[in-house]
């Protein structure tokens, strides 16, 4: 064998080794591509399942929101009643404060009248009681008129 033949033989052996490595690499690539094909093959079914679950979740969310809106609509009148009750109690307490201040002022006036006229003792106490009773009756009448005017 001459040098040319030895060179071709070495080249053939190297090419054979290269082909063996390429076959192994291609087999591995075939297995990987087979796994990818299997995964991609399952993908439409998985997407259908995900779409169905998403649809169920959206449907349940919509029902929950509708239920919540209905319950809020049911509670709105209660909130209005509570607000109106608070306003009415505020008006009542304001009226009572005004009446109390007026009564206090009038009792001070009655007390000062008793002192001015030197009506001490039993006569002074009777005069003060009469004056306060008259003022109480007047205030009661005013309060009832205010109550009748504001339903």
ZAMARGU-4260 file (C-alpha; in steps of 0.2 Angstrom, whole numbers, plus 5000, padded with zeros to 4 digits):
<rodrens>
0) 5000/5000/5000 | 5006/5016/4996 | 5004/5032/5005 | 4989/5037/4995 | 4980/5021/5001
5) 4985/5023/5019 | 4978/5041/5018 | 4962/5035/5011 | 4961/5021/5024 | 4964/5034/5038
10) 4951/5045/5031 | 4938/5031/5029 | 4941/5026/5047 | 4939/5044/5053 | 4924/5046/5043
15) 4916/5030/5050 | 4919/5036/5068 | 4911/5053/5063 | 4896/5044/5056 | 4894/5033/5072
20) 4895/5049/5082 | 4882/5058/5071 | 4871/5043/5072 | 4871/5043/5091 | 4868/5062/5090
25) 4854/5060/5078 | 4846/5046/5088 | 4846/5058/5103 | 4839/5072/5093 | 4825/5060/5087
30) 4821/5055/5105 | 4820/5074/5110 | 4809/5078/5095 | 4798/5063/5099 | 4796/5070/5117
35) 4792/5087/5110 | 4779/5080/5098 | 4771/5071/5112 | 4770/5087/5122 | 4764/5097/5108
40) 4751/5083/5104 | 4744/5085/5122 | 4744/5104/5121 | 4727/5106/5112 | 4718/5095/5125
45) 4727/5104/5139 | 4722/5121/5132 | 4704/5115/5130 | 4704/5110/5148 | 4711/5127/5154
50) 4698/5136/5143 | 4684/5126/5151 | 4690/5130/5169 | 4693/5148/5165 | 4675/5149/5158
55) 4668/5141/5174 | 4678/5153/5185 | 4672/5168/5175 | 4654/5162/5176 | 4656/5159/5195
60) 4663/5176/5197 | 4649/5184/5187 | 4636/5176/5198 | 4645/5181/5214 | 4646/5199/5207
65) 4627/5199/5203 | 4623/5191/5220 | 4634/5205/5229 | 4625/5219/5219 | 4608/5212/5224
70) 4613/5211/5242 | 4620/5229/5241 | 4603/5235/5233 | 4594/5226/5248 | 4605/5235/5260
75) 4604/5252/5253 | 4586/5256/5261 | 4593/5251/5278 | 4608/5263/5276 | 4595/5277/5272
80) 4584/5272/5287 | 4600/5273/5298 | 4605/5290/5291 | 4587/5297/5293 | 4586/5290/5311
85) 4603/5298/5315 | 4597/5315/5308 | 4580/5314/5317 | 4589/5310/5333 | 4601/5324/5330
90) 4586/5336/5327 | 4578/5330/5343 | 4593/5331/5354 | 4596/5349/5347 | 4578/5354/5351
95) 4580/5347/5369 | 4596/5356/5371 | 4587/5372/5366 | 4573/5369/5378 | 4585/5365/5392
100) 4594/5381/5389 | 4578/5391/5388 | 4572/5382/5404 | 4588/5386/5413 | 4587/5404/5407
105) 4569/5406/5413 | 4572/5398/5430 | 4587/5410/5432 | 4575/5424/5428 | 4562/5418/5440
110) 4574/5416/5454 | 4580/5434/5450 | 4562/5441/5451 | 4560/5432/5468 | 4575/5441/5474
115) 4570/5458/5467 | 4554/5458/5475 | 4560/5451/5492 | 4548/5436/5491 | 4558/5425/5502
120) 4552/5409/5511 | 4536/5400/5506 | 4528/5413/5496 | 4544/5415/5485 | 4545/5396/5482
125) 4527/5396/5477 | 4529/5410/5465 | 4544/5402/5458 | 4535/5385/5456 | 4520/5394/5447
130) 4532/5403/5436 | 4541/5387/5431 | 4525/5378/5428 | 4519/5391/5416 | 4535/5391/5407
135) 4535/5372/5406 | 4518/5372/5399 | 4523/5385/5386 | 4538/5375/5381 | 4528/5359/5380
140) 4516/5367/5368 | 4530/5374/5357 | 4538/5357/5357 | 4522/5348/5352 | 4519/5361/5338
145) 4537/5358/5332 | 4534/5339/5332 | 4518/5341/5322 | 4527/5352/5310 | 4541/5340/5307
150) 4535/5322/5303
</rodrens>
